[in-house]
Amino acid sequence: MIVESAPDRWAELAGEILASEYRLEAELVPLPGENRNFLVSTADGERSVLKIATEESAIGALELEHAVLEHVAGSGLDIAIPRTITTVSGEAVVRWPMSDGSARLARLSRVVDGVSWCDSARAGPELLRELGRMLALLDVELARLSHPAAERTHPWDLSAASRHRPSVARVPDPGCRRDLECAFHLWAACAAPRLPDLPSSIIHGDANDENLMVANDHIVGLLDFGDCLLNPTVSDLAIALVYAMLELDDPLEAGALVVGAYDDVRPLETAELDVLFPLICGRLAASVAVAAERRHEDPDRSEWFVTEERAWRLLRALVGFEPAEARAVLAASTGAAVERDAGAAPRELLEKRKVHIGSSLSIAYAEPLKMVRGEGQYLHASSGRPYLDLVNNVCHVGHCHPRVVEAGQRQMARLNTNTRYLYDGLTEYAERLTATLPEPLRVCFFVNSGSEANELALRLARTHTGRRDVVVLEGAYHGHTGNLIAISPYKFEGRGGTGVPEPWVHVAPMPDGYRGRHRGTDRTTGEAYGEEVGRVISEAAAPTGAFITESLLSCAGQIVPPEGFLETAFRYVRDAGGLCIVDEVQVGFGRPGACFWGFELQNVVPDVVVMGKPIGNGHPLSAVVTTADVARSFDNGMEFFSTFGGNPVSCAIGLAVLDVVEEEGLQANALRIGGRLLAGLRQLEADHPLIGDVRGTGLFIGVELVRNRNTLEPAAEQAAEIVERMKGRGMLLSTDGPLHNVLKIKPPMVITAADVDMVVRSLGDELSALEALT
Ligand code: PMP
């Protein structure tokens, strides 16, 4: 906390310190910048800079700065730096007690001659190369130094740039907000995950255009080592590049000169080149975000905004480049191989697909995306652009989770066989999986897809009850086989469908408290929908063998059935002698946040639970878990066998998924981050008439768009438009529900607060834009 903020009080303090500790009588001029710095001019023409720090805790930082300066000075590096002038008693740092018991710290250093880079003539190629060389030499030197105070962070720590993301909201212009969001997103998805594995060292951390001193077309000095800290070494280069590229017509071409010269001295690793452009964008984003925050605090402090306009111009230019292209340009004159997507261009793939792949297979987006890599909650397209995956619940613990990948690879290299042999994985996995379920759900069958699992669940129920008839919910989807299409109104009532295809299928109303026949979210509504299931059972010509439902309705439009629904429905089913099958293919494994399985929200225990999608994090694995009683009925002499189901590789992967969910606390993350997202979306609902309903639990969320909140006229076109617009911002959404007007959100469970905050801000801006059009 700065107690005395009046500049003259600081000048007075500076004068006292100079007189008492340095025996200097001098003229003091406050210097622009973030620190309390004064230019000190004595009568004999000597000039120096006095820096005063406000907090006792800054002692570590000042000691670090001093150590770095001494190290650089002793290294033989041909560059002037601000050498420390010691006090008359030989101290490098003054500790100055204040009357209130606190202390100030001060350090005096020699002025470095020259003109700052920003005040010198426009940088030519030679100077750019010199910058690269100088910085690499400095980084090589600094890599030899270690200091306990270097393990710190501060507002300009590029490895923690996301701390400034909330300030996006302070930017008034929606176009600027979009560019800024894009820059932060690139940093978060393409740089942040890689940083811990990069070479790290103490860096200068602020080789900006005010700190670089130029004379006679050469770099002669480097100022301000106050931002030194331990960081990925390449951060130093990224930061310098930002300022070197400001106001240049071809910023990347110019940047490439710096990078090439840097690489000649300190060869860059491929991974460092991969993060360079995202780091540049991150630094620019931090710079303009800080300016936006400060403008909010004090719009009149012009010294805070020296770089702002130029930084915005560069940021705007850079986010316009495809990141893969930017990487290639920046790395053009380095020794490292340029990693480009070697496969076909997206359009070419699309043409081939038209020939060889059935056209009933849909493809997302007007301009389809070619994905080349997945990591965590992000997919990376061939353009190098990252996409936040908001819809894929299959890559539950994150795309290509290293632990899951490793488990599969290890087992694949050791043994893969089938369930006719004994091996540890099968029973170990069955034990672990059933431990997540209530009694008496203890017997597993493993197959390879949600459809296979639902087929098997139907067979189990039919064998056990000796009955064929099935009750399903409107809007439901349970799989792509013949039997399952017959119990999937989402398909047979949808495009290309021809209504209820089989006499043994009976459809009960969807428990949709927003637009269904009973409205509300309370228990009475839930029970009313349960009664509907009872009615359908009693009206069917044949006795019911099974009732199948998702615990949370996905394709039906991301619906959370009101409390009491399954309790009531199950009572009717069981009273009629049927079995209750719960399809957890979409929502299980902790996604509901409050519980591991969706059915637990409804206070029921099913007879059969069907699992798929997230169970193998993308590996084709699914399971049916039932009671010993039902399993016994199924053992009627006919062997059950699935060639791949439950093989050792699948079991190893399934186990790894359970481990990760548990060890990374992903169910708790779903509750926390899902809650944050729901709260943000509900705030949007208050401001945007297009939103009719926001619903969900954990990381299972739906946003229903309507043209009119009274008539509930669906806004399907707008929903589709939002999906396209969000894609343009690097976020993957899709629509669902029989009216195609629900935005579905069910991301990998590793999604972060920063991600969902971006989603809410971006969705808000796009809704405003759409609303302005109508
Ligand atoms: N059940 C539900 C609820 C589903 O959403 C799906 C797939 N979307 C399935 C079953 C079928 O799973 P799969 O595609 O793995 O056969």
Boltz pocket constraint, residues with backbone or C-beta under 6 A from the ligand:
constraints:
  - pocket:
      binder: B
      contacts: [[A, 448], [A, 449], [A, 450], [A, 451], [A, 452], [A, 454], [A, 477], [A, 478], [A, 479], [A, 480], [A, 550], [A, 554], [A, 555], [A, 583], [A, 585], [A, 586], [A, 612], [A, 613]]
      max_distance: 6.0
